[in-house]
Amino acid sequence: MSEQREVPEGVREDVAEMVGDWRDYYEAKLGFRNHWYPVRFSRELAEGEMLTVKVLGEPLMLRRIDGEVFAIRDRCLHRGVPLSRKPDCYTKDTITCWYHGYTYRWQTGELVNILACPDSKLIGKRGIQSFPVQEAKGLIFVFIGDMDPLPPLEQDVPPGFLDDDLMVLGKHRDVNSNWRLGCENGFDTLHIFIHKDTTLRHYRDFNFPIGHTANPGAITLVENEGGPQGVEDDFSKHHPVWEGVIDDRIVVRGPRHNKVEGTSASSGTSIWLPGVLKVDGFPGPGLTQFEWYVPIDAGRHIYLQTIGCKVETEEDRVEFANEFEAVWKPHGLDGFNGDDIWAREVTEPFYADDYGWVDEMLCEPDSSMLEWRRLASRRNRGIQTPDDLR
């Protein structure tokens, strides 16, 4: 008998009963709360500047003050208007609502004054929510939740991402699909089919099948206490498919190259809570792609793409930066991953009414995706619901 519990607003109870052991994943339309999420690159927020972003349905404002980034909810306590509509920062540390003068401290969210009513008893007793912020590898991470103490950042990024010698470059954009479709597109072992014509094949010799199926032992669950939680897929233990056949006629061939051992363009993929993919050996040898699917709301996510390279010298840094701009960004993050974005957005309507989660017809290679759904349901720290936004 399935567990009896209240279904969050906006999800269907009948579907929740049918999905079984990955119910939490199904219910997490807005993502998993009590996790760290990257929202922007550090270079995008200069000293004294402000930016707005929505994460897990939360409207946020960020500002850099004396080198440190602070985040508060973008909603005035008084009448609920967005402070960002006309940001008035009369002092370095405060923001004043343009409507009636409610004034908040950036560092804490505390209501420190009401300029139009300076004797109000509310002053010093109320505040808007503030959110913990950390910067790492050139990214601004915000913690969405209410856990105390906070989990360390290293529990919410893939292994190796925080290595001292790893240089990270990347970009971000908004995608019109739910964040879960981003995760599953990246970790889906069959979706390589849409990349069969990628221009990346011109920039390195690699084996590029049109599909592959995991052999026994390819999938590993990582559930160590105190560390990141994820599912690893070893591509060296896959059975590749090189030719597509219809009615005994070959209609599609993968651009197979025998100069590199292995079965695919990378040595393996892994997916980690709260929703970040790691692709080893991709988009080129010695590189690792890390990409986050950060929920904006139920129908959109921030696609934050990064590529990491081990560097030892300034010359290494310059060489990687040049290759990133000339090759890996246009042909990888833009070209190769452009196919992924298109696929997610055209998949979204099927899942938008929730019934896609039970109407889908998965096949054998999708077992890795199911392991991700189960692990995410077991190991998340909470589900973000509309009630959390009130």
Steps between C-alpha positions, in 0.01 A plus 500: 500500500641838407590757762212731591601864499378835382569576136654845445295761318542482124564125466251224428422253776419216260838538330678520837349164592610338172867603484591283798852523641585832335206697629713779652659559161161522334372745762806726472373717215669801660812306595651376825536753779782510758766476229759733348430624145724704267305794362753718315872535431694721740615716210139605441470685831746785551549693823191702591289350222174309541337223301172311521440130445226249577603164651256223603226756458672742741549854360845609619710815493878476532749779569877504546610711799869531592571196283237274659171399337173516694157372396153598621145428386379746239171581670416783739327399822253788480300443180698224335645703212837404348774724635690453175233684300671824600794423731582791729827445686556822693782337698745226410345248738128561449223491243184709533166407351401755238133485605485597870861517619543168681877463529689171542857400584659299217709289738209377713169603341414693818250787474717790621274794412180615335591832346136612475424382856822516705328435837341170400514220758580256220852640459763261632244227565426371151697416188491334161665164450872496432681210334853368568746556214838346414729556202709219358669438164367829367137416582256657746321228699182576699353270765123467466353360819492523876746238628716584800787431493556539128638202310842572351513596134714198413199274567305667217758500220646203310829347616798690363320826430664683790854369431756776544660446159173496304430807287131544414346700215144506374172673423133486597161543339135441581328194353124460465464161664480358848838441666443123516487478122839672497648241736357210306603637164860524619508157668291317240730247334293483180482872430841483328291430188411870466872588495595275208577803280682707762778728379706387800608201297718734293705605803608166642504135405254311712262211474146628462228233484137576428402328825622268772368270769659457842638153570492357855712700742487826306273681747629588848308672777695744716330550836782569742398692810654846509576506128325569171218264403480376144487232231807418290486338155825347370493520119782247469239243607253582226400316187517758218268512199675630189240452229126553482314240293146513360369206294850354470638825360754719678349849520725668759867457585686649795832673417716223643871565541739228606784727615356526851408203713160488666141516390406864518601863500559492876619249757184523705226718641359552845204691642503654849259668735352754486516472117846523344662287230869410476639371169858373517731545202260736327477704283868418446779290653604620845182705544193449717160654436288592801150629434224601739125498441380759751121529535358845427138389531298197395557563128850650475853440619835676495737294288838582651775340290864478603813327376787424735866452411796415724758780481841543658637820348376832368580373152264207561225741603544715192506197270179360650327839487588535131383147416180558694411809298612362164378140518329371812251783550374531139510130411430352843295725724322673211494241221496159667291613798276706276354167386434414865317826566276449198423143611402606854273778382308282258471226766355740760136499372477122541588523872339836577166349616690238709359199318809469285677351801273195481420501127868487395619167356858449614732229368801310636768776491267727698577294811776747583247787493270307732786450745546878504131557574514252788820635647376859480184394683697325774777752557349848447475736799148620429252588227436863408123569492286808431448531876872576538458809283231662713 
